Amino acid sequence: MTLPNLNTFAPNARPEALASKRAPAFAKGSSVVVVGAGAFGGWSALYLLRKGFQVTLVDAWGAGNSRSSSGDETRVIRSTYGANQTYFDLNVRALELWKENQARFDKKLFFNTGVLWFCYDEKTPLVDDSIAFARRHTMDYEYLTTQELNRRYPQIHTHDLHHAYLDPYGGYLKARESMQAVQTAVAEEGGHYIQAHVQPMPEQHGTLETLHLSNGDTLTADAFVFACGAWMGTMFPELLQRQVNCTKQEVYYFGAPARHAAAFEHLPVWIDVDGQDFYYGIPGNTHRGFKIGVDIRGDVFDPTHGDHTLTPEALTKARTFLAHRFPQLRDAPLSESRVCPYENSSDGNFIFDLHPETDNVFLLGGGSGHGFKHGPALGEQVAQTLAGERQLSEMFALKKTD
């Protein structure tokens, strides 16, 4: 089963996006259990700690594990979201926090390579509509003609492109290593980490008091944040079965020819705005190889039991694109492949909302393939919300169901 392709490069803003609603507030020193040590859960746990809460972080396999959406080597960080200012502004804050935290961790996590957008037509709303936001933040893009693109990056085939834009402020992040650094920081800053599986949640009403773990233990807390990534739908099957799903997304690492390796290593992150597949790539990857992925949705995937093996048809198609856009990589060998489970919301927007039948259970998810980079900014917002300093945003609200 293949699901409709969502354009998560620019999720549509909901009509009520600027509205907000109140959430229950919890006093400093209250206990919070965060389920899931991925990009959303790990950062939330860390910022809840920094806000003065007592925090327990729980994960079945550990931060950056190979089953998780954040278990690969790298992830793109970009602000460009078309006309959606919410995500642009959120990423600007996230970028500030990535830089701040890598200094605190004494570990380089952000690589400022820039992001190249390959545009086929004179007008490309996905990029054009973000230009005003970029200027507002003094993060201007650079317009590159194909002639200039050829001069700077002769590795790129440009004959079918109209132009490109270079976002000099973006780049890529270490993924697996970042999440392990966050988990370490949670422990060092006073939190408690437990590796155990949380049992799926039955229907909830009122106040949740206890969680049951696979090791036989139970956890009690004043509030609970479920940030289960690809497992969100199975954790709350009745509530979320129509709102989230998990798909199998593949990325490939190719070995550049020795005589071209250095040139490819120093290319910016790139995104091909063809309106269909949205191939993207991270050339450097700290010497892991030339990485290419595709945003079109794959088959429904079981993140626990599904095999992380490549699909021959998808690989063949990716090779065809690679040979076209980067001719020097036409015969490049495949050095490895990864599977990234996408936890898709129904419209590509994130989910951060109070469980509708409870007063102390928060749901945080819907990363939809573009969530990783926003992790620290979302974590900060989660902490502010539980502390009563901000309200829940309707942009990230659960959809009403009949």
N, C-alpha and C positions, 0 to 999 in steps of 0.2 A: 504493500500500500504506500503510495507516494502522496504527500499532502500538498495543497496549493502553496506556491512560493510566496512567502511574505517578503516585502521589501524592508528588511530590518536595517538597511542603511539609512532609512528615513521613515520611521513609523509615523503614521498619521496622528496628529494631535486630536484628542477627543474634544467635542464641542465644549464640554464642561471642564477642560483641562486646567483652567485658572482657578476653579473653585476648590474649596477645601472643607474638611469636616473634622470635628474634634475627635481626639482619641483619649482614652483614659491615661492619666499621668501617674507616675510612680515616684516615690520619694527617693532621694539619694540614699544609697545603702540597701535598696531593695534588691532581691535576688532575681536574676534572669538566667534562664537556660536558653542557649542558642543551639539549634539542631542543624548541623551542616557547617563544615569548616572550609567551604569554597570561597569564591570571590565575594559573595554577598554575606555569608554567615561569618567568615573569619574576620572581615573588616568590621562587621557590626559588633562582634564580641569585643574587639579591641577598643572601639570607640565607646561602647557601653562601659567598659572598665575605666576609660579615661574620664567618663562623665560621673564616676563615683558609684556605679552599681557593682554588686557582687555577681560575677559571671562564671557560668559553667558552659564550656563549649563541648559538644558531642559530635562525633563523626564515626561512621562505620569502618572506614578504611584509612582515614587520615588525610590531612591537607595535601592537595596535589597528587592524589593517588591516580593510577592509570585509568580507572573507570570514570573519573570525574570530568566535567567540562573544563576544568582548569588544570588538567593533568598533562598538557602538552608543554613544549619548550617555551613558546612565545605566543603573544597576542598583540593585535594592532591597537594603537591608541590614536584616535582622531576625534576632532570636534565636529566635523562636517555632518549635518543631519538635515539637509534641505531647509525647509521653512520651519522646522521644529526647534524653536529657541530653547525649550526646556532642556533638551538633551545637550545642546551646544553649551549652555551655561553650566550644566551638571558636569560635563567633561572638563571644562575649564577649571572648575573647582577640584575635580579628581586629579588633574595634572599637577596642580599645586600640592596636593596631598601626597601624590606619588613621590615628588621631589623631596618633600619634607620628610617622609618616612624612610626613603632610602638613605637619607643622611642619618636619621636616628638609628637605623639598622646597620649602618656602615656596610651597605651592600648595594651595588649598582643594579637597579631594576629597570630603569627607563633609559632607552637608547633613542636619542633625538636624531633620527635619520631623515625626518621629513616624510610626507605622504604625497605621492604622485597620483593624481586622478586622470585617467585616460578618457577623454571626451570625444565622442563620435560626431556630435552635431554642434552647430554654432551655439545653441542654447542647451544647457544641461542643468535643469532645475535642482537636481540633487546637490550640485555644488553651487550654482549661481545663487540660489535662495539663501545660502549660508553666508554669503559675502558680507552682508550688512552686519551680521553678528560678529564676524571676524574683525571687521573694522571697529566695532564698538569696543571690543576687547584689545584693540591694537595688536591683532594677530593676523595681519593681512596675508592673503594668498598671493602667489606670483603666477601670472598668466604666461604660459609658454607656448609659442607657436611651434609647429612641427619642426621648423628649421632650428629653432633653439633647442628643442627636445633632442634632435639628432646630434647637435653639437655637444651637448652635455652628456647625453647617454646614448652613444651609438649602438649599444646592445639592443635597443628597442626598435622594433619595426613600427613605423608610424604612418604608412601610406593610407590606411583606412581611418586615421584619426583626424579630427578637425583641429584640436589643440589639447593642451593639458594644463592642469593647475597644480602648483606645488604648495602644499601647506607645510611651511618650514618648522612648525611647532610640534608636529606629531611625530610618530615613529612606532617603536614597538616596546613591549614589556616582557620581561621574563615571567612566565606563568607559574609553572610548578614551583620554582624556587621562591617566587613571591609569596605564594600561599604557605609554604613551609616557614618562611621568615615571619609571616604574620602569626602563625600558630605558636612559634617560639616566643614572639613578643607577648602574646596573650599570657603565657605561663610566666614569663619574666616580670610582667607588670601586675601580677597578682591574681590572674584568673586560674581556673581549674579546667584541665582537658581530660576527657574520657573517650577512649576508643570503644565504641559499642554501637549496636544497631538499635534504633528506636522503633518500637512496634507501630504499625500503621494505626492511625487514629480513628476510633469509632465516631459516630455523630456526637458533637459536643454541644452542651448547653450551659450557659452561666460561666462559672469560674473553673478553669482547669487547675487541679491541684497537684497531680502526680503523673509522671511519665514512667513507663515500664521499658526497661532495657533488655537486650538480648542476653546479657550476662547475669540476669536475675535481679539486678539492682533496680531501685526506683529513685526518681529525682523529684523533689518538690521545689517550687519556686513561686515568686509573686507574679512573674510574667514569663512567657515563652515566645521565642522567635523561631519560626520554622523557615530555614533557608536551605532547602534540601536539593536544590538544583534539579538535575534530571529525574530525581525521585519524587518531586513534589506531587505529581499527579497520583502516584500510588500511595502516598502518605495520607492524602485526603481524597479518596476516590469519589465519594458522593458529591462533594463540593466542587472539585476541580476537574472532573472528567471531561467537561466541555470547554474548559478554559486553558488547559495546558496539555502539551503532548511532548514526547521525546522523539527526535529523529536522529538518524545516523549521518553525520557529516564527516567527510574524509579530507585529510590534508596529506600532501606528498612532499617528500624531500628529495631533490635531485642533485646529483653531483656535477658541478660545472667542470668543463675541461680545464686542465691545469693552466694553460696559457691565458684563460679568461677568468680564472677564479677570483683574483683580486678585484677586477672590475665589477663582477657581479656581487661580490661581498659588500661593496660600498654603494650599491644602488639604494635609493629610498624605498620604503614600503610603497607598494603600488596597488591601485584598485582600478579595474577595467569596467567602466560604466556602460555596459552594453544593453542594460535594461532587461536582461534575461538571466544569465548565469552569474554575473557579478564575480568573476574570478578576481582573486586578490593574492598578494604574495608578500613575503618577508625575506628578502634576499640574503641578509646577513645571518641572523639566528646564531650569533656567536659561534660560527664555523660549523653549524649543524647541517648546512646545505641550503640550496635554493628552495624555499618553501612556497607551495602554491595550494590554495584552497578554493572552494566554490561555495557560494551562499545559497544556491538553489536547494530547496529542501529535499533531503533524502528519505529513505524508508523509515517507517516507525521502528523504534529501537528499544530494546530492553537493556538499560544500563547495567543491570546486575548480571544477567546471564548471557547477553549478546556477545558474540565473538567480535573482537576488534580487528577484523580482516578487511582488506580492500575489496571493492567491487570492480571487476575487470572492465566493465563498460564505462564506469566513471573515470577510471584511470586512463583508458584509451582516449576519452574525450578531453581530459586534462592535458594529455601529451600533445594532442592536435593543437590545442590552444597555445601551449607552451612553444611549440615549433613555429607557430605563426607570429606570436608577439615577441619572442626572444629566439631568433633563428640559430644563434650559436649554441642553444641548448637542445637542438633538434634530436640529437642522439645521446643526450645526457642520461646516465643510468639512474634508476630509482634506488636511492640509498636506504630509505625507510618510509613507512607510512604510519599515520595515526588516525584514530577515530575520535572526533569531538562530539559527544552527545549534546545536541541543542535542546534546551528546555524552552519550548516555544509557547508564548502566550497566544491567544487567538488573534491579536492584532499587532503583535510585535512590541507592545509597550510592557514595561516592567510592572510587577505587582508588588505593592506594599500596602497592606490593608489589615484591618482587624477582622478576625474570623467573625462572620455575621451572627453566630449563635453564642459568642463568648464575650467576656469583658477583659480577657488577659492573654489572648492568643493572637499573635501577629503572623501574617504570611508574607514572605519576602521571596520573590522569584521572577519567573518570566524573562530570564536573561536573553533568550531569543537570538543567541549568537553575537550579540553586541554588548553584553553586560559586563564582561570582565574589567574593562578599563574604568568603569564607573564605580567599582567596588568601594574604594575609600570614601568617596563622596556620599554614596548611599549609606554606608556604615555610619558616617557622621550624622546623616539625617535620621536614621533609625534611633540613634542615641538621643538626639535632640527631641524626637517625637515622644519617646518613652519618658523623658524628663519633663514633658509638658511645655517645651520651648518652641515647638512648631506643631502645626496641624497636619493631618494626613492629606495628601494631594489626590484630587479626583482623577488626575492623569494616570495614577498607578492603582486606582481602585479596582476591586473585583467587579466584574460585570454582573448586572442584575439578571437573574435567571427566573423562568416561570416555575 
